[in-house]
Amino acid sequence: MTHAGRSRQDIVKWLRETVAAELRLDPATLSAERPLSFYGLDSLTAASVAGDLSDWLGQPLPDDVLSARVTIDELAARLAAARAAEPHRRAIVRNRVSDAIDYTAIDYGRTPRLERMFKAGLRGLVALTSDVHLEGVEHLPAEGPALMASNHLHILDAVWMLAVFPRRTILLVAEEYEHRWFVGWLLNLGRVIYISRGSADRTALGQATSVLRHGGALAVAPEGKLSRTGGLIRAHNGIAFLATQSGVPVTPSVMWGQEKAWASWKRLRRVRLDVRFGAPVRVPPGPAGHRELKRDTDLIMRALARLLPPEYQGVYAEPLVPSEPTSR
């Protein structure tokens, strides 16, 4: 026996039942030898299951303990063999800039002088390098919680967002950007939240939810990575998870033209950048499983696609069914 009397068989049984419940599947159809990604497990479902698993075992677990590629058998064997007394097994300390920030204590209704100066400088830089055409700003709430979903075409998207969004906005950014030259420095000044891509990063998700619950504006790129095609690629369910947890409508926001930035700058020309906000999308608040989150994510991404020219709509160019959320 291990972990307060939990055997390997106990862990397999618990994982099979819990993952099946999260994904709305029959536990009998869930093979313990297949990667969980085969059944549609994403990082947010993994975060939920990992949190419950930690509570059930009575032991803190690393954020990436439940990756989409692991099988139930592999995970159960790993946990059964682990020694609870090993300190390095208890948690992963990331030492990210965002981990030291208390997002519940920030006054989102005012911008400190240092951040105002930073944003003014950033806007000046953007004005020198970009010809920005802004539409639909009236759709963005002037105060109170705001959740924005954006497409992702360029490594500097986050920098442009910080410059052109009219109110103080916290960005959710992949942690690998923290140490990128110049870009990372700018992002750190903007108090972004860094999230580990491809694992159940409960710390970052909790910080993002705190921003919304305390009246802040949060911007997320649901695709999770740069689109190499120029069009929208399949999104992760993070945006729907944050919307259902916070009850905040999602304001779609898109940018295009930035993928031509380097070509324009080489000719010493400003790049034309179109930025457009759309009407907020409401999804049912409260607990939601994988299928509901996927449906709500598709609804949100469909709203982004409608704001973009056809050549940028990508995988969301065709109608999705059902196109509207149902009550939960």
GIHUSUL-V393591 format. One record per pair of residues at least 12 apart in sequence whose ideal C-beta (glycine too) atoms are under 6 Angstrom apart, sorted by the first residue. I is the first residue (numbers start at 1). GAP is how many residues later the second one is. Records with the same first field share a line. If there is no record, write none. Layout:
BEGIN
I: GAP / GAP
END
This chain:
BEGIN
2: 78
3: 54
4: 54
8: 68 / 72
11: 65 / 68
12: 20 / 60 / 64
15: 57
16: 14 / 56
18: 31
22: 23 / 27 / 267 / 268
23: 16 / 17 / 267
24: 265 / 267
32: 40 / 41
33: 38 / 40
35: 34 / 36
36: 32
37: 31 / 32
40: 250
41: 27
42: 194 / 195
43: 157
44: 193 / 194 / 197
45: 245
46: 20 / 154
47: 153 / 155 / 158
49: 17
50: 15 / 16 / 150
51: 151
59: 25
60: 30 / 31
62: 30
63: 29 / 136 / 137 / 138
64: 135
66: 134
96: 98
97: 91
98: 95 / 96
103: 104 / 107 / 108
104: 106 / 110
108: 107 / 108
111: 57
118: 71
122: 40 / 41
123: 40
126: 37
129: 141
130: 140 / 141 / 143
131: 139 / 141
132: 32 / 141
133: 141
134: 141
135: 141
136: 140 / 141
137: 29 / 140
139: 112 / 138 / 139 / 140
140: 111 / 137
144: 71
145: 67 / 70 / 103
146: 71
147: 71 / 101 / 103
148: 71 / 103 / 105
149: 71 / 73 / 90 / 101 / 103 / 151
150: 69 / 71 / 103
151: 81 / 103 / 153
152: 69 / 71 / 74
153: 74 / 105 / 106
154: 104 / 105
158: 13 / 15 / 29
159: 27
161: 58
162: 28
164: 111
167: 50
169: 48 / 50
170: 41 / 46 / 48
171: 21 / 48
172: 21 / 23 / 36 / 48
173: 14 / 19 / 21
174: 23
175: 19 / 21
178: 16
193: 14 / 15
208: 34
209: 36 / 37
212: 34 / 36
220: 19
222: 13 / 17
223: 12
224: 12
231: 81 / 82 / 83
232: 73 / 81 / 82 / 83 / 84
233: 81
234: 81
235: 62 / 66
237: 56 / 57 / 60
239: 61
240: 53 / 56 / 57
241: 52
243: 40
244: 41 / 44
247: 38
249: 31 / 33
250: 31 / 50
251: 29
252: 26 / 51 / 52 / 55
253: 24
254: 22 / 50 / 53 / 54
255: 20
256: 18 / 56
257: 15 / 16 / 17
258: 15
276: 31
278: 25 / 29
281: 19 / 22
283: 13 / 42
284: 41 / 43 / 44
286: 42
296: 29
298: 22
299: 26
301: 15
302: 14
END
